[in-house]
Amino acid sequence: MTEHPTSHEGRQPLAARSQERTRPRAQAAGVPAGQPSLPQPATPPHSVQAQAQDIAGTARREGDRLRFVGAATRRIARGIDLDEIVLGLCRATVPTFSDAILVYLRDPLPVGDERPVSPFVLRLRRSDRLRSTTDDTEGGAGAVMSVLDPGTDLTPAAELCEVRSGGALSEVLRGVRPVFGDSAAARAALPELLGDGRSVPSGHRAILAPLRGRRRVIGAAVFLRRPDRPAFEPNDLLVAAQLATHTALGIDKAVLYGREAYIADELQRTMLPDSLPQPTGVRLASRYLPAAETARVGGDWYDAIPLPGSRVALVVGDVMGHSMTSAAIMGQLRTTAQTLAGLDLPPQEVLHHLDEQAQRLGTDRMATCLYAVYDPVSHRITIANAGHPPPILLHLGGRAEVLRVPPGAPIGVGGVDFEAVELDAPAGATLLLYTDGLVESRLRDVWTGIEQLRERLAATAQLTGPDHSPPLEALCDDVLDMLGPGDRDDDIALLAARFDGIAPSDVAYWFLDPEDAAPGRARRLARRALERWGLEDLSDSVELLVSEVVTNAVRYAERPVMLRLLRTEVLRCEVGDDSPQLPRQRRARDTDEGGRGLFLVNRLARRWGATRLSTGKVVWFELPARG
């Protein structure tokens, strides 16, 4: 077999390939054979260095932009209220990003899902600029300064701008994205925003950035640069967009935050008593301070509730937590306490029912409460406590003592018995009820604060001397002055009661059998008491009214009827019986023989009323004490 040399299609012989490997590069590049190859021009070393410097400079500028955006957004985010956020934007951008800034916001700003009012009005909220220490010549910074200071240094631009529907400014705001001041859209929109006769410098020296919140455009920001400074670059539009977005979202949060804080604060304040009553034998003063941070609304409350027999219930409580829920629960518990006080239940029973009410509101509804009942006739006070700081009693001589009251469990725990103690309440003494915000803070524990409060009360009493009690209102103010800068982490409720009491010589009381002769006996007893007090000129009115009220009590009573007269700044008469049915005033017909008793009481008495008790009721009336 004859062997033929194998050949591969498309492949050159080895000799040819070796010749090609040794062929000069110039010829391989298309230089004709036999002609000398020309040397290729090499890149100059200085051009490579310039390119590297340009790349490094660009990277450095982009890094600076990123760092600036990070620092600016952090500064904007630090703001809590609207003014702080807008100020943060101005301080972050001037002079680092721009030489001047104008911030416009909707007037009024819509809140949440609230529908904006018409027309769409923008109000200049704040302006800021780089102050110049030298006079600028025309064509320099004066062009921008004329926009910021047209005529005066205090009016940078038009304060109000009504955005016309379909106008140039409306279209820019609807587009959301920032635009350069020399763009066609901005050239038409900026004079509408700034006001007639005002313009911005030519070139990329202004940026108009819409401020869009979560649901709608809420304003606009104008960034300006002086002509002697590099113009804005396209990447600066991204920076302006970032600043505008963070500012708008922060403003949205601040408006919602402020509205919720306002509602919660108003809710709490409306649930506190507008004014304190003026019960017989005791003077009252109160204070309420919200927490230092406005939105941290708490559930502190106080109350003073007049009770039958010239007694008064003193209440102070604190719902745990800081929210609108806490304020709402406080209102429910306060209303419940008022209702229970109207039933004249013992203090421990009041706390027991409050505990049940808190459990019905939810498993995590906890509160502390102190409920005290002061009797000016017996000069005694009965106190029950549900996990609240103990009250402090300031005696007339200046001695202040923390009352030993069983602490009890907070309201809402459930299944806990509350214990009441009865203590002396001497005339001239002052009882101070307070919430833990007064004595507890990050800087001190509650018992340290209670001891400091006791010492403060004693020191204040020493200034007025051993024979005089300090003025009640001034005492409350002095107590609040002990608060330091770190002591306003919680809201504070304070209730002070000055015990004057009623002297035994000014009290007369009897028990009358429920029989037909009771009204006549009541008239005679009342007349003797008035003669002893020198109030004979009231005898006719008092005898008539006592006769009518006692007659009504005897009609329904099965047990002896109580008659009591109290002489203070007024003459008070109380008639109690064991019937729970409250009397009602009605207009008697001409043919009726009765039914006019309460009508006479209503016409002759200064005040009158009826209160249901757990053992019956008390009907009372008052007349001016003259004599």
SEKOL-96909 format. One record per residue (C-alpha): residue in one letter; y, z negated, x. Coordinates in steps of 0.02 Angstrom, whole numbers, plus 32768, in hexadecimal, padded with zeros to 4 digits. Example, Ala and Ser with C-alpha at 12.3 -4.5 7.8 and 13.67 -1.06 7.14 Angstrom:
# residues 2
A7F1F7E7A8267S7FCB7E9B82AC
# end
This chain:
# residues 627
M800080008000T80A880318043E81287FA58044H81D97FCF8010P82697F64803ET82A27F017FA7S83567F0F7F73H83B87EA87EF3E842D7F037E83G84E17ED17E9AR84C47E787F3EQ85087EBA7FE3P84A17EC8807EL84A47E3580F2A85087E948174A858D7EC080F8R85997E0D80BDS85A97DD0816EQ86327E4F818BE868D7E1180EFR86817D5F812AT86D47D9281CBR875A7DFC8172P88097DBA8186R884E7D5B80EFA88E17DCF80E3Q88707E6480C8A880B7E02804AA88AA7DDE7FEFG88D07E967FDCV89237EC18083P88EB7F6F80B9A88737F71814AG88BF7F9681F0Q89687F4C81C3P899F7EA68206S899F7E178187L8A457DC28162P8A4E7D05816FQ8A587CAF80C5P8AF57C4480AAA8ACA7B8B80AET8B177B0C8032P8BA97AB68088P8B8879FE80A8H8C2D79CB8058S8C007A237FB3V8B5D79C27FA4Q8BBC79227FC3A8C3C79507F3EQ8BB479747EBEA8B6178CE7EE5Q8C0778767ED2D8C2678CC7E2BI8B7B78977DEBA8B9677E57E28G8C4377E07DDBT8C01781D7D33A8B75779D7D37R8BF177167D64R8C6477477CD4E8BD477477C59G8B9C769F7C99D8C4C765D7C85R8C4F769F7BD3L8BAC764A7BA9R8BE575A67BF4F8C8A75B37B98V8C3575D67AF1G8BBF75437B0DA8C4B74CB7B38A8CBA75097AABT8C3474FC7A25R8C09744C7A5FR8CBF741C7A51I8CCC746679A4A8C2B7410796ER8C6F736779A3G8CED736C7915I8CC273097879D8D4F73357803L8DA573DB77E7D8E3C73B87854E8DD1738378E8I8D6A742378DDV8E04749478D7L8E5474327964G8DB3744479C8L8DBA750179B5C8E70750679EDR8E5774947A82A8DB974F17AB8T8E08759E7AB5V8EBA757F7AF6P8ED575AA7B82T8E2275D07BBBF8DFF765E7B42S8EAA76867AFAD8F5F76577B14A8F7B76347A5CI8F17761E79BDL8F3E761A7903V8EC075CF788BY8ECD75F777D1L8E6275A7774BR8E4E75C07690D8EC075597624P8E6C74FE75D3L8DC974FF7632P8D32751475BFV8CAC748E75CCG8BF474BC75CCD8BCA752B7537E8C76751074ECR8CC475B274B4P8D6375DC7516V8E0575DF74B5S8E6B767D74A1P8ED076C474F0F8E8776C475A0V8F0B76667606L8F03764076C0R8F6A75B17707L8F94759D77BFR8F32750177EAR8F5C74F478A2S8FA775587931D8FA1753879EAR8FE275947A81L8FF775877B3CR90A3753E7B58S9110759B7BD3T917D75387C4DT91ED75CE7C75D924B76487C0AD91E976E87BF6T9240778E7BFCE922D78177B7EG918E78767B95G913677E07BDFA90F7774A7B81G918877557B08A912B77D77AA2V90A3775A7A77M911A76C77A6CS917F772479EBV90E57729797DL90C976707996D917D76397991P91E376AC7921G928C765A791DT924F75A77939D91CE755279A4L917E74FC790FT9156758F789BP90D875FC78F5A90B5766F7863A90B8767977A6E906F75D9775FL9023762A76C5C8FD176D276AFE8F8C7716760CV8EFB778A7632R8F0C782375C1S8E6C78637577G8E3F790875C8G8EC678F3764EA8EB279097708L8E9F784F7729S8E1F783E769EE8DB778CA76EAV8DB9787A7797L8D8777D17751R8CFD782076ECG8CBB78757788V8CA577C877DAR8CA1780F788CP8D3577F37901V8DA3788A7929F8E2078B179B1G8ED678A47982D8EF7795C79ABS8E6D799D793AA8EA379FA78A0A8E637972782CA8EB878E5788BR8F5E7942789BA8F68794577DFA8F1E789777C1L8F7F782E7840P902E784D77F8E8FEA781A774EL8FA4777A7799L9034774C780CG90BF777E7795D913E780A778DG91987833782CR911477E9789DS90A3784F790CV902D7835799DP903178807A4CS8FE7792B7A68G8F4179427ABCH8EA878D27AB7R8F1278357AB8A8EE877F17A0BI8E4777CF79ADL8E3E77B078F2A8DA0774E78CAP8D6E77247816L8D28767577FAR8C917680778AG8C3575E47750R8B8B75DE76FFR8BBD76377660R8C6876877674V8CFB76AB76E6I8D62760D76F6G8DEA7646776EA8E1B76A87808A8E48768978BEV8EBD76F27928F8EA876EA79E6L8F3A772A7A4FR8F51774E7B08R8FF177677B67P901578137BB2D900D77CD7C62R8F58779B7C49P8EBE780C7C47A8E9F78567B9DF8E0A78267B32E8D6778807B5AP8CE378B97ADEN8C7778247B0CD8D0677B37AD7L8CE877EA7A24L8C3D77987A30V8C8F76FA7A72A8D0C76FA79E3A8C7F77157966Q8C20767E79ADL8CBB761079A5A8CE3764978F4T8C32762B78B7H8C23757C78FFT8CD0754F78BFA8CAE758E780FL8C0675367802G8C5574967844I8CE174A277C4D8C6074BB773AK8C06741E7771A8CA673BB7781V8CE173EB76D3L8C3A73BC7686Y8C34731D76EDG8CE372ED76BAR8CC373117602E8C2372A97600A8C7A721B765BY8D0C722175E1I8C997221754AA8C2F7193758FD8CC9712D75BDE8D1871487513L8C72712074C0Q8C68707B751CR8D1E704C7501T8D1770707446M8C806FFF7439L8CDD6F6E7489P8D4F6F067418D8E016F47740AS8E416E9673FBL8DF86DE973F9P8DFB6D797360Q8E626CDA735BP8DE76C56731ET8E1A6BA37300G8E0C6B2E7395V8DEF6BAF741ER8E596C2F747CL8E0B6CCD74C2A8E316D4D754AS8DCA6DDE758BR8DC66E66760DY8D606F037626L8D5E6F6C76C5P8CF8700B76D8A8C9E702E777AA8D0470777809E8CAD711E77F0T8CEA715A7747A8C4871AD7710R8BDE71147732V8BF170D17683G8B9070337662G8B5D6FCD75CDD8BC26F2D75E4W8C0D6EE17547Y8C5A6E437504D8C806E037456A8CC76D6F73F7I8C8A6D5A7344P8CD46CD872CBL8C4F6C727273P8C536BFD71DCG8C936B4F71FBS8D1D6B8A7273R8C986BAE72F6V8C996C477365A8C0D6CA873BBL8C316CE0746DV8BC66D7074ACV8BBC6DCE7550G8B356E4B7580D8B056ED375FAV8A936F6675D6M8A386F9B7674G8A65704776B9H8B0070B476C3S8B0371437647M8B387176759AT8A907134755FS8ABD708875A2A8B62708C7546A8B0D70C274A4I8A8A703974B2M8B156FBC74D4G8B676FEF7431Q8AC66FD973D0L8AA36F2E741AR8B566EF573FCT8B4D6F2B7346T8AA66ED27334A8AF06E337380Q8B816E397306T8B0A6E4C7273L8A9D6DBC72AEA8B376D5072CBG8B6A6D707218L8AC56D2271E1D8AF56C857243L8A516C8272A2P8A396C0C7335P8A5E6C5B73E0Q89A76C617414E897B6CBB7372V8A056D39738FL89BE6D62743BH89106D6F73F2H89476DF17373L89AB6E4E73F9D890D6E557461E88AE6EA273D0Q89396F2073B3A89386F54746BQ887D6F717462R88936FE073CAL89137047742BG8895706A74B7T8822701A7534D88A0702975C2R89376FE67563M89626F4A75C4A89FC6EDD75B9T8A396E2F75E4C8A9C6DC97568L8AE86D1D7554Y8B0D6CDD74A5A8B706C3C7489V8BB16BE773ECY8C476B7273FAD8C6B6AEE7375P8D1E6AAF7382V8CFC6A1D730DS8C6D69D1736FH8CAF6A0E7419R8C036A517442I8BC26AFA7479T8B126B3F7465I8ADC6BC374E3A8A436C3374F2N8A286CA97583A89C36D49759BG89C26D6A7656H8A806D657667P8AE76D0F76EFP8B116C5D76BAP8BBE6C347675I8C3C6BCA76D2L8C996B3A767FL8D446B0E76C7H8D746A5C7697L8E256A227678G8E2B69C0771CG8E046A5C7783R8D496A44779AA8CE36AE37783E8C296AD97762V8BA16B5A774AL8B4C6B2A76A8R8A926B0B76B2V8A516B82762EP899B6BBB7627P89A06C6C7670G89236CBB75F8A88DF6D6B7604P89496E0775E8I89516E54753CG88CE6EDA7527V88416E837586G87F16E4974E5G87836DB474BDV87F86D35750DD883D6C9974BBF88F46C7174D6E89346BC174E8A89DE6B7E74B5V8A3A6AE874FEE8AC86A8574B0L8B536A4A7524D8BF969F17519A8C936A607509P8D2569E8752AA8DD46A1574F2G8E376A717579A8D9C6AB675CET8D866B7175EBL8CE06BCD75DDL8CCF6C6D7641L8C4C6CEE760EY8C376D88767ET8BC16E1376AFD8B6F6E257759G8BEB6EAA7792L8C666E1D77B2V8BF66DBA7827E8B796E377870S8B966ECC78E0R8B516F257978L8BA96EA479E5R8B6B6E047993D8ADE6DC37929V8AF86D7F787AW8AED6CC578A5T8B696CD67933G8BDE6D2D78BAI8BC96CA57836E8BF56C1F78B5Q8C8F6C8178ECL8CC36C937836R8CAF6BD87819E8D196BB278B2R8D9C6C2F787AL8DAA6BDE77CEA8DB96B31781AA8E406B6B7893T8EA26BBD7807A8E976B1F779DQ8EDB6AB6782DL8F7C6B1B782AT8FA56AE57778G8F806A2D7793P8EFE69B7774AD8F5469A576A1H8F6D6A5C7676S8EF36AEA7662P8F216B8E76B8P8F646C167642L8ED16C7575FCE8F0F6D26761AA8F496CFD76CAL8EA16CAC76EDC8E456D4D76BED8EB66DB3772FD8E9D6D3A77BEV8DE16D4377ABL8DE46E0177B8D8E506DF67854M8DBB6DB078B2L8D696E5B78ACG8D616EB47952P8D586F6F7977G8C9A6F6E796FD8C8F6F0778D0R8CAC6F917851D8BFE6FDC7850D8BE46FA1779ED8C506F8D7705I8C8E6EDE76DAA8CA16E827636L8CF96DDA7633L8D146D6275A1A8D736CBE75B5A8D7C6C38752DR8DF46BA47534F8DB16B1474C9D8E3B6ABD7468G8DC96A7373E4I8DFA6A1F7344A8E2069647349P8DB468F572D7S8E5368B97282D8E73696B7249V8DC9697D71F5A8D93693B714BY8CEC696570FBW8C816927706AF8BDF694E7011L8BE869626F54D8B56695E6EDBP8B456A006E78E8B7F69B96DD1D8C0C69D66D55A8C76694B6D9FA8C7469996E4EP8D136A056E38G8D7A696F6DFFR8D3C69056E91A8D6269926F09R8E16699B6ECCR8E3068E06EE5L8DE468E16F94A8E4E69766FC8R8EED69236F86R8ECD68856FECA8EAF68E8708BL8F50694B7073E8FB268AA7058R8F6A686470FAW8FA069007158G904C69097108L902569AC70ADE904A69726FFCD90AA6A136FD8L90036A716FE0S8FAB69FE6F64D8FC06A6B6EC9S8F826B0B6F1DV8EF56AB56F79E8EB66A566EE1L8EB46AF56E78L8E586B5B6EFAV8DDD6AD06F27S8DB56AB86E70E8D8F6B706E57V8D226B826EF3V8CC26AE06ED6T8CA56B0F6E20N8C576BB46E56A8BEA6B5B6ED8V8BAB6AD66E5FR8B796B5D6DE4Y8AF16BA16E59A8ACE6B116ED3E8A356AA26ECDR8A626A336F61P8B0269D56F89V8B9B6A406FA4M8BFE6A2C7047L8CBC6A237040R8D1F6A2370E3L8DD96A2A7109L8E1A6A5871B6R8ECF6A4371ECT8F096AAF727DE8F956B2D727AV8F526B5571CCL8EF96AEF7149R8E476B2D7135C8DD36AFC70A8E8D176B2070AFV8C9A6B0B7022G8BE26B22704AD8B496B266FD8D8A926B586FE2S8AA16BF66F78P8A9D6C996FDDQ8AF86CFC6F56L8BA76D296F92P8C346D236F12R8C8D6DC46EE7Q8D3A6DD86EA3R8D446E356DFER8DC96E546D7CA8DAA6DEA6CE1R8DCA6E306C34D8E486DE16BBFT8DBD6D996B54D8D5C6D4B6BE6E8D686C8F6BFAG8D3B6C926CB4G8D346D096D47R8DE46CE86D86G8DBC6C6A6E0FL8DB36CE36EA2F8E486D426E5EL8EAF6CA36E70V8E686C836F1DN8E966D336F52R8F486D206F0FL8F706C726F50A8F116C676FF5R8F506CAF7098R8EA06CE870C2W8DF56CCC7075G8D426D04708DA8C8B6CDD7075T8BFE6CDA70F5R8B456CD670D4L8AE26C557138S8A2A6C3E7156T8A346BA770E2G8AAE6BED7062K8B656C1F706FV8C136BE17096V8CB06C137036W8D546BED708DF8E0F6C067078E8EA96BE170E0L8F5A6BAD70B5P8FF16B997129A8FFB6AE57165R90AA6AA5713FG90E569F37150
# end
